[in-house]
Amino acid sequence: MPYFLTFQVVGWAEVFSRKVYRDFILENLTYCRNEKGLYLYGYVIMSNLIHLVVQQKDGKLSDWVRDFKKFISKKLLKLILDNPEESRREWLQMIFEYHAKFTKRSGVPIAIGIQFWTHENHAIELYRPEIIESRMKYIHDNPVRSGIVEKPEDYLYSSARNYAGLKGLIDVDYW
């Protein structure tokens, strides 16, 4: 069963305004398609979040989500915080540390030091074709609603290009 997911950066920090970080996400989505049994039906990478329509071949989507978010956050934090060329490094670190202070597990605050993603994935099971279509339209129209492009297929970091018959930055699985 396909699911609609949203992975949001804490504090709405606009990490993905940098091409290098968007490309890193694409590389890892491609790896997951090729090596981790992920069906990637649709995606959009906005400045502070990622929307996906995905399905796991073995049905263990929650395991994939956990592993993907953990891997991405570790690598992106390293790319951001260890890079003296990143002009927003201190500001982003402050955001990540601030949000980590308010992380709660079992109702007890814990000090984890730094947090990249929010804990909620906003998972919606897409059990009918018209629901899949609705979520795909929502994903693809996101850059249009944000005023970035006029047409969904003009936004490079979206599967809208693939569905419009154009060359996308990565391959997707058509539903």
N, C-alpha and C positions, 0 to 999 in steps of 0.2 A: 504494500500500500504506500503510495507517495505521501509525503508530508511537506507542508510549507513551514519553513523555519526562518527565524530572524536572529542573527548574532549581532548584538549591539555592543559597541565599545563603551566602557564606563564613562559617565559624565558627558556623554555625547561628544567625546574628544574626536576631532576630525583627523584621525590617523591616516585614513585612506585618501587624503588629498594629495599624497605623494605617490607618484607612479610606481616607485620601487616596492612599496608596500602592497599596492593593488596587484602588481605582477606576481608578488610572492603568494598571494591568495590564489591567483589563477594557476600557478605552478602546482600548488598543493591540491587544488580541486582536480586537476588533470591526473596527478599521481593517484588520488583516491579513486577516480574512475578506472584507471588502468590496473591498479594493484590492490585496492581495498573493497572491491565489489560495490561501488557506489554508482547508482544511476543518477546522473545530473540532468534533470529535465529543464531547469531554468535557474537563472541567477542574475543578480545585479549587485555590484559593489558601489555603494555610495560612500560619502566621505567619512561616515561614522558607524556604518552598519552594513551587513550583508544579508540579502534576502535569497533564499534558496527554495527550489522545489526539487526534492530528492527522494530516493528510495534506496534502501540497502538490500542487496541481493539475498543475503541470508536472513533478513528480517530484523537484525540487531542494530537498528538505527541509533538507539540511545548510546550504545558502545562507540559507534562511529562519532557521534556528536561529542562525547566526552574526550575521545582521543584527538579529534581534529582541533577542538578548542584549546586543549592543553598544549598540543604541539605548536599551533600557530601562536598562542600567547607567549610561550617561552621564547620562540625564535624572533618574533616581532619585538618583544621587550629588549632582547639582546641587540637586535638591529638598531633600535631607537636609542636605547640608553648608553650603548657603548660606542656610538657614532659621534665624534666631535663635530662633524659637519651638519648634524641635525640641529637646526636653529631653535627648535621647539623642545629640545631634550629635557631641560629642567622643568618647563611648564607641564609637559606630559608626565614626567615622573611625579610631580606634585599631585596631579589628577589621579594617577594610578595608586599612589600611596594613600591619598585621602579616602578613596572609595574602598580600599582594603580595610581601613579602620572600622568600617561599618558592615563588614561581612559577618553574617551570623550563620552558625551551623547548630541545629538543635536548640535554637534560642539563646545560645551563649556566644557573645562576641569573641572572635579569635584574632590574634595578630598575625596575619600572613605576610605583611609587608607591602605587597604590591598586587594589584588586580587589573587585568586587561579587559575581560569581557564581563558583562552583566551575567547573572546566573540564569535568568529566564531566557528561553529559546522561542517562546510564543509558538510552540508546535501545534499545527492544525492538520488533522488527518484529512486527506483529500480522497473521499470515497466515491465520488461521482465525477464523470467527465466535465460537467458544467462547473463544478467547484474547482477542478484543476484549471480549467480555462479562465475562470475568474481570478484565481491567484496569479496565474501567469500574466494576465493583463495588468494586474496590480503591480507586479514586479517590473514589468517592462515599461509601464507608464511612470514609474517613480522619478526618473530623471526629467521627464516632461513636466510633471507636477512641481518639481523643484526649480524649474526654469533654466535647466542646464542645456537642454536641447529642445528642438521643436517637434521632432519625431523620435519615437523610441529606438528605432534602428540606427539613429545617428550617435547614440551613446556607445562608446567602444566597450565599456566594462559591463556588458549585459548580453544575455542570450537573445535579446530581441533581434540582433543582427543575424544570428543563425536562422531564426524563424522567418525573417524577411528575405531569406535566400542570399544573404550577403555572407562574406567570410567573417566568422567570429574570431575572437582572439584565442578561444579554445573550443574544442568540440563538445557537443552536448548530446544527450540521448533524447531523441524526439519521442514524444508520447503519442 
